[in-house]
Amino acid sequence: MEPLSRRTVLRAGALGALVPWTWPAAGSVAGTGAGIDPRWVWDSEADPLVGALIDRGDVPRVNELLRTWTTNGQALPAGLPADLRDFMESARQLPSWADQGKLDLAVEFNEKRGLYLGVLYGLASGMMSTVIPKEARAVYYSQGGANLKDRISKTAKLGYDIGAANAYRPAGEMIVTSVKTRLVHAAVRHLLPQSPSWTGAADEDIPISQRDLMVTWHSLPTTVMRKLTAWKVPIPAAESTAFLHSWQVGAHMLGIRDEYIPATWAEADTQAQQVLDPILAPTPEGAKLADILLNLGSVIDAGLLTKPILGSFTRFMLGDAIAGWLNIPREPIWDPLLRTAWGPFIAVREGLLPFPSAPQAYWLFDEFLRKAALLFLSEAQPISIEIPTTNRPT
């Protein structure tokens, strides 16, 4: 835990951000905790370590070595600094409460719902990140903001790796991706406070707190489950629990304290109502990121994934208010089509309605799902997650 500066307190107070932390640790996977507001908790293990790596000039060599560490079961590369090696050996261990049976069942969930997940991770979670003010500013002013396509591919890798058949097994990559991402977050915490652009726009002194990580976490699995539930997609209870468990383990591997990780979907929804739902808001940085995201999708696939259609799906998934914040125009054809035909389309796909009489729009939706899933999950192409040494160029 870091001391509060006067600037942080004044800014947080001005924004109403000092509402007491009320979510109980009894609802977490740990079942207990100190009750400290995660807004003032960062990563006490990774942060000083990565700050020292940057200050010592070790990062380029470390990145070169870590490019060869790609699967969970691999030994760490020889030549890593001793303090980094010790940290990574500890950080790569699964929590004692990880249940391989549930993780295996989560694979079945991901296989069945893969098309939905690709779209939801991209157009619900991904676009939601642009209206999470702290996240939008951190992304925009960090090194990743200068090359958003590369930044998106690295985020997409997390979504792909956690859904892979061997995600947490020795041949998988989720542990590697999580540990490297944890190192990147620590680097951003060290670097962004040195950026005049970020400090001039931010309402905090240190980015990516434990609360910020949980906000992002909720934009992924909690938002996905909320949408699947709203769409009335039938999901066996055991598979729903398993999907949550895969993300609980993921949260732990990303450095989130167990006392902040919800134990159930009900607890996740309760926590999200406190930390995610009230803080969604527009920022100039978020609007710029959203426009880049929509343009990237239409450039990568110039067929069905046009910017207007991607925008319409964003409006449908996140609502008119968020679409307005992101300057997404209304579409006279796709907006009403999604409102009226999406529910029956889901019912057809899930076998709840007969298929032969399905209108042509259903085929368009199905094709959109397939293309968007491939786009946002990047088909697992090789991606190197590396520790940054600079912020976004001015």
Residue pairs with C-beta under 8 A, 6 or more apart in sequence:
1 36
1 40
1 41
1 44
2 40
2 42
2 206
4 40
5 205
7 205
8 204
8 205
9 18
11 17
11 203
11 204
12 18
12 39
12 203
12 204
14 203
15 203
17 39
17 203
20 37
21 35
21 36
21 37
21 38
21 39
22 274
23 270
23 271
23 274
23 275
25 31
25 32
25 33
25 34
25 35
25 259
25 260
26 32
27 262
27 263
27 264
27 267
27 270
27 271
28 258
28 259
28 260
28 261
28 262
28 263
28 267
29 95
29 97
29 248
29 252
29 258
29 261
29 262
29 263
30 257
30 258
30 259
30 261
31 263
32 259
33 257
33 258
33 259
33 260
34 259
37 211
38 209
38 210
38 211
38 213
38 214
38 257
38 260
39 209
39 210
39 211
40 209
41 209
41 210
41 211
41 257
42 189
42 206
42 208
42 209
42 210
43 182
43 185
43 186
43 189
43 210
43 255
45 87
45 90
45 91
45 255
46 87
46 91
46 182
46 183
46 185
46 186
46 255
47 186
47 189
47 190
49 83
49 84
49 87
49 186
50 183
50 186
50 187
50 190
50 387
51 186
51 190
52 83
53 59
53 62
53 81
53 84
53 387
54 187
54 190
54 191
54 387
54 389
58 81
58 84
59 187
59 387
59 389
60 389
61 79
62 80
62 81
62 84
62 387
63 384
63 386
63 387
65 77
65 78
65 79
65 80
66 77
66 80
66 180
66 386
67 384
67 386
68 77
69 76
69 77
69 176
70 173
70 176
71 170
71 171
71 172
71 173
71 176
72 92
72 168
72 169
72 170
72 171
72 172
72 173
72 174
72 175
72 176
73 169
73 170
73 171
74 176
76 85
76 88
76 89
80 88
88 179
91 179
91 182
91 253
91 255
92 175
92 176
92 179
94 168
94 175
94 249
94 252
94 253
95 249
95 252
95 258
97 258
98 168
98 249
99 245
100 168
102 241
102 242
102 245
102 246
103 167
103 168
103 242
103 245
103 246
103 249
104 242
105 238
105 239
105 242
106 167
106 239
106 242
106 243
106 245
106 246
107 163
107 164
107 165
107 167
108 239
108 242
109 235
109 239
109 240
109 242
109 243
110 117
110 163
110 164
110 243
111 165
112 239
113 228
113 233
113 235
114 163
114 373
115 366
115 369
115 370
115 373
116 224
116 228
116 231
116 233
116 369
117 159
117 163
117 224
117 373
117 377
118 159
118 369
118 372
118 373
118 374
118 375
118 376
118 377
119 313
119 368
119 369
119 372
119 373
119 376
120 223
120 224
120 227
120 228
120 317
121 156
121 159
121 220
121 224
121 376
121 377
122 156
122 297
122 372
122 375
122 376
123 310
123 313
123 314
123 317
123 372
123 376
124 223
124 224
124 227
124 317
124 318
125 219
125 220
125 223
125 224
126 152
126 155
126 293
126 376
127 290
127 293
127 314
127 317
127 318
127 322
127 326
128 219
128 223
128 280
128 318
128 322
129 135
129 136
129 139
129 216
129 219
129 289
130 136
130 286
130 287
130 289
130 290
130 293
130 326
131 280
131 281
131 282
131 283
131 286
131 290
131 318
131 322
131 325
131 326
132 215
132 216
132 219
132 276
132 279
132 280
132 286
133 203
133 279
133 281
133 283
133 286
134 202
134 203
134 204
134 207
134 212
134 215
134 279
135 212
135 215
135 216
136 283
136 285
136 286
136 289
137 198
137 201
137 202
137 207
137 283
137 285
138 188
138 192
138 198
138 207
138 208
138 212
139 145
139 148
139 151
139 285
139 289
140 285
140 286
140 288
140 289
140 392
141 192
141 195
141 197
141 198
141 201
141 285
141 391
141 392
142 188
142 191
142 192
142 198
142 388
142 391
142 392
143 191
143 388
143 389
143 390
143 391
143 392
144 150
144 151
144 154
144 388
144 392
145 151
145 289
145 392
146 392
146 393
148 289
148 292
148 293
148 296
149 296
152 293
152 296
153 378
153 381
153 383
154 181
154 383
154 385
156 376
156 377
156 378
157 173
157 177
157 378
157 380
157 383
157 385
158 174
158 177
158 178
158 181
158 250
159 220
159 376
159 377
160 377
160 378
160 380
161 167
161 172
161 173
161 174
161 177
161 380
162 174
162 246
162 247
162 250
163 246
163 377
164 172
164 173
164 174
164 380
165 172
166 172
167 173
167 174
167 246
168 174
168 175
168 246
168 249
174 250
174 253
175 253
177 385
178 250
178 253
178 254
179 253
180 385
180 386
180 387
181 254
181 385
182 253
182 254
182 255
183 387
184 385
184 386
184 387
184 388
185 208
185 213
185 254
185 255
187 387
187 388
187 389
188 207
188 208
188 388
189 206
189 207
189 208
191 388
191 389
191 390
191 391
192 198
192 199
192 202
192 207
192 391
193 199
193 205
193 206
193 207
194 391
195 391
195 392
196 394
197 391
197 392
197 394
198 207
198 391
201 283
201 285
210 256
210 257
210 260
211 260
211 275
213 251
213 254
213 255
213 256
214 251
214 256
214 260
214 261
214 271
214 275
215 275
215 276
215 279
217 247
217 251
217 256
218 268
218 271
218 272
218 275
218 276
219 276
220 247
221 243
221 244
221 247
221 268
222 265
222 268
222 269
222 272
222 276
225 240
225 243
225 244
225 265
225 268
226 269
227 317
228 235
231 342
231 343
231 346
232 343
232 346
232 347
232 352
233 346
233 350
234 350
234 352
240 265
241 265
244 264
244 265
244 268
248 261
248 262
248 263
251 260
251 261
252 258
252 261
262 268
262 270
262 271
280 322
281 325
282 325
282 326
286 325
286 326
287 325
287 326
287 327
290 314
290 326
290 327
290 328
291 326
291 327
294 307
294 310
294 311
294 314
294 328
295 307
297 305
297 307
297 310
297 372
297 375
298 305
298 306
298 307
298 310
300 375
301 371
301 375
303 371
304 364
304 367
304 368
304 371
305 368
305 371
305 372
305 375
308 329
308 331
308 334
309 331
309 334
309 368
311 323
311 328
311 329
311 331
312 331
312 334
312 335
312 338
313 334
313 338
313 368
313 372
314 322
314 323
314 326
314 328
315 322
315 323
315 328
315 330
315 331
315 335
316 335
316 338
316 339
316 342
337 361
341 359
341 361
341 362
341 365
342 365
344 353
344 358
344 362
345 358
345 361
345 362
345 365
345 366
347 353
348 354
348 355
348 358
348 362
349 366
